[in-house]
């Protein structure tokens, strides 16, 4: 598979010998359904950072989670109040989130955005995010039916 700014191209290539996907062994004592397994899922403690103006009025917020198994910072939600858009609030929040991800050892940052949210897509691209996936069915059966989910990522490796 190859990726471009505008899409993806799949090409089937026979290999000899055939590839076989092997998953790493679970850590010792970490069996499905155990208490340890539940704790492992909590490695991504949700973190919310807010931006306030000089009067203490909420200007925006960003919510992140860290996924230890693949060292990914998930940008779960970004919101900037309409009156504060275009003033760098979103970029400041994202910078704080990405710095936190680096502190946690994240390799990449990842987010999902609707294809009809052009201002957000443009902003994320300016912040260094690139298209890494598409889901044509994520919003099926929702109020956003007909939209497509764009997945974007950015390396956090320096």
N, C-alpha and C positions, 0 to 999 in steps of 0.2 A: 504494500500500500504506500502510495506517495500522497503528500498533502501540499496544497498550495493555498494562497490567500483566498481563493475562490472555491475551493472544493477538494475532493479526494478522487483518487484513481486506484482502482483495485486491479491487480494483475495476477493471475494464477501462474505459479511457476512450480513445475515438478522438481522435487529434490530426491536425491538418492544418497544414502538411505533415507526413508521417510522420517520426518521429524515427529517426535513424541513429546508432548507437553508433560513435564514432571513438576509437581508442586512441592515446595519445600516441606519437610516434615514439620509437624506442629512441635512447639517447644515441649520439653518433657513435662508431663503433668498437666498440659493444657488441652484437655479433651473437651469436645463439644458438650454443651450443657452444664459445664462445671462453673463454679463461682469465679474461677480464674478467667474463664472465657468472657463472662459478663464484665469483669474489671477491664479486660483488654479493650472492650468496645468503648470504655469511658476514657481512653487515652486522648480522645478528641474533645476534651472539655470545651464547651462553648464559651466564647469570649466576645463580649460586646464592647465596642469603643464608641463613645458619643462625642460630638462636637457641639460646643455651646458658644454663643456670641457673647459680647461684653456684658450684656444684660442677663445672661444665664438662660437665654432662650435656646431651645434645642434646634440646632441647624441640620444635623444629620447623624447617622449611626451606621456602623458596619459590624456584622456578625461573622465570626470565623469559627472553624473547627479544625483540629489537627488530626490527621489520619496517620498513625504511626506505621502501619503495615506497609504503606507505600510512600511514606515521608511527604505527604501532600497537605498543603494548607488549603482548605475548602473555604472559599468566600461564599457564605450561605446567603447573605443579604446585604445590600448597600442601599441606603436611603438618604436623600438630601432634600430638605424642605424646598418647595418651589421658589420661594423668595431668596434662597441662598445658592441656587444653581448657577454655574458659570463663574463662581468666585474662588474655586480651588478647594472647596470643602471636601468633595469626593476624593480628589487626589491626595489631600492631606490624610484623610481616613485610610485610604488604600496604602499610602506609604507606611503608616503606623502598623497596619495589619501585616504587610509584607515583612517589615522589620521584625515583628513578633514571630512570624513564620520562620525566618532565618534563625532566630534565637532558639526555636524548638528543633532546628535541624531539618526543616522542610526543604525538599529539592525543588518543588514546584508549587505554584499557586494555581487554583482551578476554580472556575465559576460557570454558571449557566445563565443565559440571557435569552429572551424571546427575540426572534428575528425581526419583529416589528418595533422593537425598542432601539431605533437607529441612534438616538443621542447616546444611549449607554454603550452600544457597540462601538461607536466612534471614540468615546471616552476611554473604554477599555483598550482599544487599539493604541491610542496615544500613550497609555500607561504601560505599553509593552506586551499586552496579551495578544495571542494569535489563536485563530480557529484551530481546534483540535478534534472536534466531533460535532455531529448533528443527530438529533432524535426527532423524527418526523411524527412520532405518536405520543410524546410526553404529555401534551395538553389535550389529547382526545378525551371527550366526555366532560370537559371543563368549560368555564366561561371563555377560555382562550382557544377554544377549538379552531383549528385551521392554521394556527401559528406553529412554528417549528422552534425547537430548543437548540440554541447554539451553545456549544461548550468551548470555552476559551481557557488557555493556560499561559503561564509565564514561568520561565526558569528563575529560581531563587539562588542558583549557584553563582558564586562570584569568580 
